[in-house]
Amino acid sequence: MEILFILIPLAILILAVMVAAFFWAIRSGQFEDLEGPAYKILMDDDADLEPLPKKDKSKSEKDS
C-alpha cells in the first residue's frame, strides 16, 4: 500500500512530462505537414542517379 504513495505521484509526473513534450511538438511545427513527406517519395526524381559502371567481363573470366 505504501508503494502507491510513490507510484501515483510518479505517474502524474510522467504524464506532465508527456503533455509538455506534446505541446512543445505542436509549437515547434512538428505536425504542420503530415502528408508532404509521403508525396515526396512519389515525386522523387531519378535523373540525379548515375548509372552503375559496367564490370569488366575479361577480369571475371580470368578468375574462373
N, CA, C and O atoms as a Maestro MAE file, in Angstrom:
{
 s_m_m2io_version
 :::
 2.0.0
}

f_m_ct {
 s_m_title
 :::
 protein
 m_atom[256] {
  # First column is atom index #
  i_m_mmod_type
  r_m_x_coord
  r_m_y_coord
  r_m_z_coord
  i_m_residue_number
  s_m_chain_name
  s_m_pdb_residue_name
  s_m_pdb_atom_name
  i_m_atomic_number
  :::
  1 25 0.813 -1.192 0.000 1 A "MET " " N  " 7
  2 3 0.000 0.000 0.000 1 A "MET " " CA " 6
  3 2 0.859 1.260 0.000 1 A "MET " " C  " 6
  4 15 0.481 2.277 -0.582 1 A "MET " " O  " 8
  5 25 2.010 1.189 0.651 2 A "GLU " " N  " 7
  6 3 2.876 2.365 0.701 2 A "GLU " " CA " 6
  7 2 3.470 2.688 -0.672 2 A "GLU " " C  " 6
  8 15 3.850 3.829 -0.936 2 A "GLU " " O  " 8
  9 25 3.548 1.685 -1.537 3 A "ILE " " N  " 7
  10 3 4.114 1.913 -2.860 3 A "ILE " " CA " 6
  11 2 3.248 2.865 -3.680 3 A "ILE " " C  " 6
  12 15 3.743 3.538 -4.585 3 A "ILE " " O  " 8
  13 25 1.958 2.919 -3.363 4 A "LEU " " N  " 7
  14 3 1.073 3.838 -4.078 4 A "LEU " " CA " 6
  15 2 1.447 5.294 -3.832 4 A "LEU " " C  " 6
  16 15 1.219 6.146 -4.690 4 A "LEU " " O  " 8
  17 25 2.015 5.581 -2.677 5 A "PHE " " N  " 7
  18 3 2.453 6.949 -2.385 5 A "PHE " " CA " 6
  19 2 3.616 7.370 -3.288 5 A "PHE " " C  " 6
  20 15 3.879 8.561 -3.456 5 A "PHE " " O  " 8
  21 25 4.301 6.395 -3.860 6 A "ILE " " N  " 7
  22 3 5.391 6.683 -4.800 6 A "ILE " " CA " 6
  23 2 4.885 6.604 -6.245 6 A "ILE " " C  " 6
  24 15 5.218 7.456 -7.069 6 A "ILE " " O  " 8
  25 25 4.091 5.593 -6.544 7 A "LEU " " N  " 7
  26 3 3.675 5.354 -7.923 7 A "LEU " " CA " 6
  27 2 2.703 6.404 -8.462 7 A "LEU " " C  " 6
  28 15 2.810 6.801 -9.622 7 A "LEU " " O  " 8
  29 25 1.771 6.851 -7.650 8 A "ILE " " N  " 7
  30 3 0.796 7.839 -8.137 8 A "ILE " " CA " 6
  31 2 1.466 9.170 -8.461 8 A "ILE " " C  " 6
  32 15 1.229 9.697 -9.548 8 A "ILE " " O  " 8
  33 25 2.289 9.745 -7.584 9 A "PRO " " N  " 7
  34 3 2.983 10.983 -7.988 9 A "PRO " " CA " 6
  35 2 3.934 10.775 -9.170 9 A "PRO " " C  " 6
  36 15 4.087 11.665 -10.007 9 A "PRO " " O  " 8
  37 25 4.568 9.614 -9.240 10 A "LEU " " N  " 7
  38 3 5.455 9.319 -10.361 10 A "LEU " " CA " 6
  39 2 4.665 9.264 -11.671 10 A "LEU " " C  " 6
  40 15 5.121 9.781 -12.690 10 A "LEU " " O  " 8
  41 25 3.494 8.646 -11.649 11 A "ALA " " N  " 7
  42 3 2.650 8.580 -12.842 11 A "ALA " " CA " 6
  43 2 2.181 9.973 -13.250 11 A "ALA " " C  " 6
  44 15 2.135 10.284 -14.440 11 A "ALA " " O  " 8
  45 25 1.839 10.801 -12.293 12 A "ILE " " N  " 7
  46 3 1.418 12.171 -12.597 12 A "ILE " " CA " 6
  47 2 2.581 12.966 -13.173 12 A "ILE " " C  " 6
  48 15 2.389 13.763 -14.091 12 A "ILE " " O  " 8
  49 25 3.773 12.763 -12.651 13 A "LEU " " N  " 7
  50 3 4.958 13.444 -13.168 13 A "LEU " " CA " 6
  51 2 5.257 13.016 -14.608 13 A "LEU " " C  " 6
  52 15 5.558 13.857 -15.456 13 A "LEU " " O  " 8
  53 25 5.176 11.732 -14.880 14 A "ILE " " N  " 7
  54 3 5.412 11.236 -16.240 14 A "ILE " " CA " 6
  55 2 4.356 11.778 -17.196 14 A "ILE " " C  " 6
  56 15 4.676 12.146 -18.327 14 A "ILE " " O  " 8
  57 25 3.101 11.830 -16.754 15 A "LEU " " N  " 7
  58 3 2.036 12.391 -17.578 15 A "LEU " " CA " 6
  59 2 2.299 13.865 -17.882 15 A "LEU " " C  " 6
  60 15 2.088 14.315 -19.008 15 A "LEU " " O  " 8
  61 25 2.755 14.609 -16.889 16 A "ALA " " N  " 7
  62 3 3.048 16.032 -17.097 16 A "ALA " " CA " 6
  63 2 4.183 16.213 -18.100 16 A "ALA " " C  " 6
  64 15 4.133 17.120 -18.930 16 A "ALA " " O  " 8
  65 25 5.202 15.364 -18.034 17 A "VAL " " N  " 7
  66 3 6.312 15.443 -18.983 17 A "VAL " " CA " 6
  67 2 5.828 15.122 -20.395 17 A "VAL " " C  " 6
  68 15 6.224 15.790 -21.350 17 A "VAL " " O  " 8
  69 25 4.985 14.119 -20.534 18 A "MET " " N  " 7
  70 3 4.455 13.757 -21.851 18 A "MET " " CA " 6
  71 2 3.585 14.873 -22.430 18 A "MET " " C  " 6
  72 15 3.674 15.170 -23.621 18 A "MET " " O  " 8
  73 25 2.757 15.483 -21.610 19 A "VAL " " N  " 7
  74 3 1.911 16.583 -22.084 19 A "VAL " " CA " 6
  75 2 2.776 17.766 -22.494 19 A "VAL " " C  " 6
  76 15 2.506 18.408 -23.509 19 A "VAL " " O  " 8
  77 25 3.817 18.061 -21.711 20 A "ALA " " N  " 7
  78 3 4.725 19.159 -22.055 20 A "ALA " " CA " 6
  79 2 5.444 18.870 -23.374 20 A "ALA " " C  " 6
  80 15 5.606 19.770 -24.197 20 A "ALA " " O  " 8
  81 25 5.873 17.632 -23.579 21 A "ALA " " N  " 7
  82 3 6.540 17.266 -24.832 21 A "ALA " " CA " 6
  83 2 5.579 17.373 -26.017 21 A "ALA " " C  " 6
  84 15 5.980 17.787 -27.105 21 A "ALA " " O  " 8
  85 25 4.329 17.007 -25.813 22 A "PHE " " N  " 7
  86 3 3.328 17.109 -26.873 22 A "PHE " " CA " 6
  87 2 3.085 18.560 -27.264 22 A "PHE " " C  " 6
  88 15 3.038 18.882 -28.451 22 A "PHE " " O  " 8
  89 25 2.931 19.440 -26.276 23 A "PHE " " N  " 7
  90 3 2.711 20.853 -26.585 23 A "PHE " " CA " 6
  91 2 3.951 21.496 -27.196 23 A "PHE " " C  " 6
  92 15 3.827 22.395 -28.027 23 A "PHE " " O  " 8
  93 25 5.140 21.053 -26.802 24 A "TRP " " N  " 7
  94 3 6.364 21.555 -27.431 24 A "TRP " " CA " 6
  95 2 6.395 21.159 -28.906 24 A "TRP " " C  " 6
  96 15 6.773 21.960 -29.761 24 A "TRP " " O  " 8
  97 25 5.995 19.916 -29.201 25 A "ALA " " N  " 7
  98 3 5.988 19.449 -30.588 25 A "ALA " " CA " 6
  99 2 4.984 20.237 -31.424 25 A "ALA " " C  " 6
  100 15 5.246 20.536 -32.589 25 A "ALA " " O  " 8
  101 25 3.851 20.570 -30.843 26 A "ILE " " N  " 7
  102 3 2.858 21.366 -31.576 26 A "ILE " " CA " 6
  103 2 3.399 22.758 -31.853 26 A "ILE " " C  " 6
  104 15 3.268 23.257 -32.971 26 A "ILE " " O  " 8
  105 25 4.004 23.397 -30.858 27 A "ARG " " N  " 7
  106 3 4.512 24.765 -31.020 27 A "ARG " " CA " 6
  107 2 5.694 24.838 -31.976 27 A "ARG " " C  " 6
  108 15 5.881 25.852 -32.648 27 A "ARG " " O  " 8
  109 25 6.485 23.789 -32.045 28 A "SER " " N  " 7
  110 3 7.658 23.824 -32.917 28 A "SER " " CA " 6
  111 2 7.331 23.423 -34.355 28 A "SER " " C  " 6
  112 15 8.215 23.440 -35.211 28 A "SER " " O  " 8
  113 25 6.080 23.062 -34.631 29 A "GLY " " N  " 7
  114 3 5.668 22.783 -36.006 29 A "GLY " " CA " 6
  115 2 5.884 21.355 -36.458 29 A "GLY " " C  " 6
  116 15 5.977 21.104 -37.660 29 A "GLY " " O  " 8
  117 25 5.966 20.429 -35.554 30 A "GLN " " N  " 7
  118 3 6.196 19.038 -35.934 30 A "GLN " " CA " 6
  119 2 4.995 18.420 -36.654 30 A "GLN " " C  " 6
  120 15 5.155 17.468 -37.417 30 A "GLN " " O  " 8
  121 25 3.805 18.951 -36.417 31 A "PHE " " N  " 7
  122 3 2.595 18.380 -37.002 31 A "PHE " " CA " 6
  123 2 2.016 19.263 -38.105 31 A "PHE " " C  " 6
  124 15 0.844 19.113 -38.449 31 A "PHE " " O  " 8
  125 25 2.797 20.167 -38.661 32 A "GLU " " N  " 7
  126 3 2.288 21.094 -39.669 32 A "GLU " " CA " 6
  127 2 1.988 20.395 -40.994 32 A "GLU " " C  " 6
  128 15 0.912 20.601 -41.557 32 A "GLU " " O  " 8
  129 25 2.892 19.587 -41.501 33 A "ASP " " N  " 7
  130 3 2.727 18.953 -42.810 33 A "ASP " " CA " 6
  131 2 2.897 17.449 -42.655 33 A "ASP " " C  " 6
  132 15 4.012 16.931 -42.715 33 A "ASP " " O  " 8
  133 25 1.791 16.760 -42.456 34 A "LEU " " N  " 7
  134 3 1.866 15.316 -42.255 34 A "LEU " " CA " 6
  135 2 1.874 14.542 -43.572 34 A "LEU " " C  " 6
  136 15 2.379 13.420 -43.619 34 A "LEU " " O  " 8
  137 25 1.321 15.121 -44.646 35 A "GLU " " N  " 7
  138 3 1.233 14.408 -45.914 35 A "GLU " " CA " 6
  139 2 2.395 14.711 -46.850 35 A "GLU " " C  " 6
  140 15 2.626 13.957 -47.795 35 A "GLU " " O  " 8
  141 25 3.120 15.773 -46.619 36 A "GLY " " N  " 7
  142 3 4.203 16.180 -47.507 36 A "GLY " " CA " 6
  143 2 5.289 15.136 -47.694 36 A "GLY " " C  " 6
  144 15 5.654 14.850 -48.835 36 A "GLY " " O  " 8
  145 25 5.826 14.549 -46.621 37 A "PRO " " N  " 7
  146 3 6.871 13.536 -46.812 37 A "PRO " " CA " 6
  147 2 6.394 12.311 -47.598 37 A "PRO " " C  " 6
  148 15 7.185 11.693 -48.310 37 A "PRO " " O  " 8
  149 25 5.122 11.957 -47.478 38 A "ALA " " N  " 7
  150 3 4.611 10.817 -48.244 38 A "ALA " " CA " 6
  151 2 4.592 11.129 -49.736 38 A "ALA " " C  " 6
  152 15 4.885 10.256 -50.554 38 A "ALA " " O  " 8
  153 25 4.252 12.361 -50.098 39 A "TYR " " N  " 7
  154 3 4.236 12.737 -51.510 39 A "TYR " " CA " 6
  155 2 5.641 12.960 -52.054 39 A "TYR " " C  " 6
  156 15 5.859 12.817 -53.257 39 A "TYR " " O  " 8
  157 25 6.591 13.303 -51.206 40 A "LYS " " N  " 7
  158 3 7.972 13.489 -51.663 40 A "LYS " " CA " 6
  159 2 8.551 12.187 -52.209 40 A "LYS " " C  " 6
  160 15 9.355 12.206 -53.141 40 A "LYS " " O  " 8
  161 25 8.150 11.069 -51.637 41 A "ILE " " N  " 7
  162 3 8.638 9.774 -52.111 41 A "ILE " " CA " 6
  163 2 8.159 9.524 -53.536 41 A "ILE " " C  " 6
  164 15 8.914 9.030 -54.372 41 A "ILE " " O  " 8
  165 25 6.902 9.867 -53.811 42 A "LEU " " N  " 7
  166 3 6.340 9.629 -55.139 42 A "LEU " " CA " 6
  167 2 6.914 10.571 -56.182 42 A "LEU " " C  " 6
  168 15 6.998 10.205 -57.354 42 A "LEU " " O  " 8
  169 25 7.307 11.769 -55.790 43 A "MET " " N  " 7
  170 3 7.806 12.770 -56.729 43 A "MET " " CA " 6
  171 2 9.325 12.816 -56.788 43 A "MET " " C  " 6
  172 15 9.895 13.810 -57.240 43 A "MET " " O  " 8
  173 25 9.978 11.774 -56.346 44 A "ASP " " N  " 7
  174 3 11.433 11.733 -56.338 44 A "ASP " " CA " 6
  175 2 11.950 11.647 -57.769 44 A "ASP " " C  " 6
  176 15 11.482 10.823 -58.553 44 A "ASP " " O  " 8
  177 25 12.911 12.493 -58.107 45 A "ASP " " N  " 7
  178 3 13.495 12.484 -59.444 45 A "ASP " " CA " 6
  179 2 14.600 11.445 -59.519 45 A "ASP " " C  " 6
  180 15 15.461 11.371 -58.642 45 A "ASP " " O  " 8
  181 25 14.566 10.641 -60.578 46 A "ASP " " N  " 7
  182 3 15.608 9.648 -60.793 46 A "ASP " " CA " 6
  183 2 16.710 10.179 -61.694 46 A "ASP " " C  " 6
  184 15 17.680 9.466 -61.950 46 A "ASP " " O  " 8
  185 25 16.592 11.407 -62.183 47 A "ALA " " N  " 7
  186 3 17.574 11.964 -63.110 47 A "ALA " " CA " 6
  187 2 18.929 12.192 -62.447 47 A "ALA " " C  " 6
  188 15 19.954 12.184 -63.130 47 A "ALA " " O  " 8
  189 25 18.953 12.391 -61.161 48 A "ASP " " N  " 7
  190 3 20.215 12.668 -60.497 48 A "ASP " " CA " 6
  191 2 21.018 11.404 -60.184 48 A "ASP " " C  " 6
  192 15 22.147 11.495 -59.700 48 A "ASP " " O  " 8
  193 25 20.454 10.239 -60.451 49 A "LEU " " N  " 7
  194 3 21.171 8.992 -60.204 49 A "LEU " " CA " 6
  195 2 22.147 8.721 -61.342 49 A "LEU " " C  " 6
  196 15 21.801 8.874 -62.513 49 A "LEU " " O  " 8
  197 25 23.342 8.326 -61.001 50 A "GLU " " N  " 7
  198 3 24.342 7.999 -62.011 50 A "GLU " " CA " 6
  199 2 24.237 6.516 -62.353 50 A "GLU " " C  " 6
  200 15 23.964 5.703 -61.470 50 A "GLU " " O  " 8
  201 25 24.446 6.148 -63.609 51 A "PRO " " N  " 7
  202 3 24.396 4.726 -63.961 51 A "PRO " " CA " 6
  203 2 25.566 3.977 -63.322 51 A "PRO " " C  " 6
  204 15 26.644 4.530 -63.106 51 A "PRO " " O  " 8
  205 25 25.320 2.732 -63.034 52 A "LEU " " N  " 7
  206 3 26.366 1.908 -62.440 52 A "LEU " " CA " 6
  207 2 27.453 1.630 -63.473 52 A "LEU " " C  " 6
  208 15 27.148 1.443 -64.650 52 A "LEU " " O  " 8
  209 25 28.702 1.600 -63.056 53 A "PRO " " N  " 7
  210 3 29.773 1.293 -64.020 53 A "PRO " " CA " 6
  211 2 29.676 -0.164 -64.460 53 A "PRO " " C  " 6
  212 15 29.330 -1.047 -63.675 53 A "PRO " " O  " 8
  213 25 29.989 -0.393 -65.731 54 A "LYS " " N  " 7
  214 3 29.935 -1.753 -66.254 54 A "LYS " " CA " 6
  215 2 31.165 -2.516 -65.784 54 A "LYS " " C  " 6
  216 15 32.276 -1.987 -65.754 54 A "LYS " " O  " 8
  217 25 30.938 -3.768 -65.420 55 A "LYS " " N  " 7
  218 3 32.041 -4.603 -64.952 55 A "LYS " " CA " 6
  219 2 32.799 -5.173 -66.142 55 A "LYS " " C  " 6
  220 15 32.228 -5.442 -67.199 55 A "LYS " " O  " 8
  221 25 34.079 -5.346 -65.941 56 A "ASP " " N  " 7
  222 3 34.937 -5.903 -66.985 56 A "ASP " " CA " 6
  223 2 34.759 -7.419 -66.998 56 A "ASP " " C  " 6
  224 15 35.082 -8.094 -66.020 56 A "ASP " " O  " 8
  225 25 34.237 -7.962 -68.121 57 A "LYS " " N  " 7
  226 3 33.975 -9.393 -68.208 57 A "LYS " " CA " 6
  227 2 35.262 -10.199 -68.272 57 A "LYS " " C  " 6
  228 15 35.312 -11.318 -67.762 57 A "LYS " " O  " 8
  229 25 36.296 -9.656 -68.882 58 A "SER " " N  " 7
  230 3 37.535 -10.417 -69.009 58 A "SER " " CA " 6
  231 2 38.162 -10.665 -67.639 58 A "SER " " C  " 6
  232 15 38.822 -11.683 -67.432 58 A "SER " " O  " 8
  233 25 37.962 -9.756 -66.722 59 A "LYS " " N  " 7
  234 3 38.514 -9.926 -65.379 59 A "LYS " " CA " 6
  235 2 37.795 -11.057 -64.649 59 A "LYS " " C  " 6
  236 15 38.429 -11.830 -63.930 59 A "LYS " " O  " 8
  237 25 36.466 -11.164 -64.830 60 A "SER " " N  " 7
  238 3 35.725 -12.222 -64.160 60 A "SER " " CA " 6
  239 2 36.002 -13.578 -64.806 60 A "SER " " C  " 6
  240 15 35.934 -14.604 -64.129 60 A "SER " " O  " 8
  241 25 36.314 -13.601 -66.104 61 A "GLU " " N  " 7
  242 3 36.621 -14.861 -66.772 61 A "GLU " " CA " 6
  243 2 37.973 -15.395 -66.322 61 A "GLU " " C  " 6
  244 15 38.178 -16.609 -66.292 61 A "GLU " " O  " 8
  245 25 38.895 -14.508 -65.973 62 A "LYS " " N  " 7
  246 3 40.213 -14.946 -65.524 62 A "LYS " " CA " 6
  247 2 40.137 -15.617 -64.160 62 A "LYS " " C  " 6
  248 15 40.926 -16.510 -63.854 62 A "LYS " " O  " 8
  249 25 39.171 -15.177 -63.333 63 A "ASP " " N  " 7
  250 3 39.034 -15.750 -62.000 63 A "ASP " " CA " 6
  251 2 38.487 -17.165 -62.053 63 A "ASP " " C  " 6
  252 15 38.726 -17.936 -61.124 63 A "ASP " " O  " 8
  253 25 37.762 -17.539 -63.101 64 A "SER " " N  " 7
  254 3 37.125 -18.851 -63.184 64 A "SER " " CA " 6
  255 2 38.101 -19.939 -63.491 64 A "SER " " C  " 6
  256 15 37.716 -21.103 -63.593 64 A "SER " " O  " 8
  :::
 }
 m_bond[255] {
  # First column is bond index #
  i_m_from
  i_m_to
  i_m_order
  :::
  1 1 2 1
  2 2 3 1
  3 3 4 2
  4 3 5 1
  5 5 6 1
  6 6 7 1
  7 7 8 2
  8 7 9 1
  9 9 10 1
  10 10 11 1
  11 11 12 2
  12 11 13 1
  13 13 14 1
  14 14 15 1
  15 15 16 2
  16 15 17 1
  17 17 18 1
  18 18 19 1
  19 19 20 2
  20 19 21 1
  21 21 22 1
  22 22 23 1
  23 23 24 2
  24 23 25 1
  25 25 26 1
  26 26 27 1
  27 27 28 2
  28 27 29 1
  29 29 30 1
  30 30 31 1
  31 31 32 2
  32 31 33 1
  33 33 34 1
  34 34 35 1
  35 35 36 2
  36 35 37 1
  37 37 38 1
  38 38 39 1
  39 39 40 2
  40 39 41 1
  41 41 42 1
  42 42 43 1
  43 43 44 2
  44 43 45 1
  45 45 46 1
  46 46 47 1
  47 47 48 2
  48 47 49 1
  49 49 50 1
  50 50 51 1
  51 51 52 2
  52 51 53 1
  53 53 54 1
  54 54 55 1
  55 55 56 2
  56 55 57 1
  57 57 58 1
  58 58 59 1
  59 59 60 2
  60 59 61 1
  61 61 62 1
  62 62 63 1
  63 63 64 2
  64 63 65 1
  65 65 66 1
  66 66 67 1
  67 67 68 2
  68 67 69 1
  69 69 70 1
  70 70 71 1
  71 71 72 2
  72 71 73 1
  73 73 74 1
  74 74 75 1
  75 75 76 2
  76 75 77 1
  77 77 78 1
  78 78 79 1
  79 79 80 2
  80 79 81 1
  81 81 82 1
  82 82 83 1
  83 83 84 2
  84 83 85 1
  85 85 86 1
  86 86 87 1
  87 87 88 2
  88 87 89 1
  89 89 90 1
  90 90 91 1
  91 91 92 2
  92 91 93 1
  93 93 94 1
  94 94 95 1
  95 95 96 2
  96 95 97 1
  97 97 98 1
  98 98 99 1
  99 99 100 2
  100 99 101 1
  101 101 102 1
  102 102 103 1
  103 103 104 2
  104 103 105 1
  105 105 106 1
  106 106 107 1
  107 107 108 2
  108 107 109 1
  109 109 110 1
  110 110 111 1
  111 111 112 2
  112 111 113 1
  113 113 114 1
  114 114 115 1
  115 115 116 2
  116 115 117 1
  117 117 118 1
  118 118 119 1
  119 119 120 2
  120 119 121 1
  121 121 122 1
  122 122 123 1
  123 123 124 2
  124 123 125 1
  125 125 126 1
  126 126 127 1
  127 127 128 2
  128 127 129 1
  129 129 130 1
  130 130 131 1
  131 131 132 2
  132 131 133 1
  133 133 134 1
  134 134 135 1
  135 135 136 2
  136 135 137 1
  137 137 138 1
  138 138 139 1
  139 139 140 2
  140 139 141 1
  141 141 142 1
  142 142 143 1
  143 143 144 2
  144 143 145 1
  145 145 146 1
  146 146 147 1
  147 147 148 2
  148 147 149 1
  149 149 150 1
  150 150 151 1
  151 151 152 2
  152 151 153 1
  153 153 154 1
  154 154 155 1
  155 155 156 2
  156 155 157 1
  157 157 158 1
  158 158 159 1
  159 159 160 2
  160 159 161 1
  161 161 162 1
  162 162 163 1
  163 163 164 2
  164 163 165 1
  165 165 166 1
  166 166 167 1
  167 167 168 2
  168 167 169 1
  169 169 170 1
  170 170 171 1
  171 171 172 2
  172 171 173 1
  173 173 174 1
  174 174 175 1
  175 175 176 2
  176 175 177 1
  177 177 178 1
  178 178 179 1
  179 179 180 2
  180 179 181 1
  181 181 182 1
  182 182 183 1
  183 183 184 2
  184 183 185 1
  185 185 186 1
  186 186 187 1
  187 187 188 2
  188 187 189 1
  189 189 190 1
  190 190 191 1
  191 191 192 2
  192 191 193 1
  193 193 194 1
  194 194 195 1
  195 195 196 2
  196 195 197 1
  197 197 198 1
  198 198 199 1
  199 199 200 2
  200 199 201 1
  201 201 202 1
  202 202 203 1
  203 203 204 2
  204 203 205 1
  205 205 206 1
  206 206 207 1
  207 207 208 2
  208 207 209 1
  209 209 210 1
  210 210 211 1
  211 211 212 2
  212 211 213 1
  213 213 214 1
  214 214 215 1
  215 215 216 2
  216 215 217 1
  217 217 218 1
  218 218 219 1
  219 219 220 2
  220 219 221 1
  221 221 222 1
  222 222 223 1
  223 223 224 2
  224 223 225 1
  225 225 226 1
  226 226 227 1
  227 227 228 2
  228 227 229 1
  229 229 230 1
  230 230 231 1
  231 231 232 2
  232 231 233 1
  233 233 234 1
  234 234 235 1
  235 235 236 2
  236 235 237 1
  237 237 238 1
  238 238 239 1
  239 239 240 2
  240 239 241 1
  241 241 242 1
  242 242 243 1
  243 243 244 2
  244 243 245 1
  245 245 246 1
  246 246 247 1
  247 247 248 2
  248 247 249 1
  249 249 250 1
  250 250 251 1
  251 251 252 2
  252 251 253 1
  253 253 254 1
  254 254 255 1
  255 255 256 2
  :::
 }
}
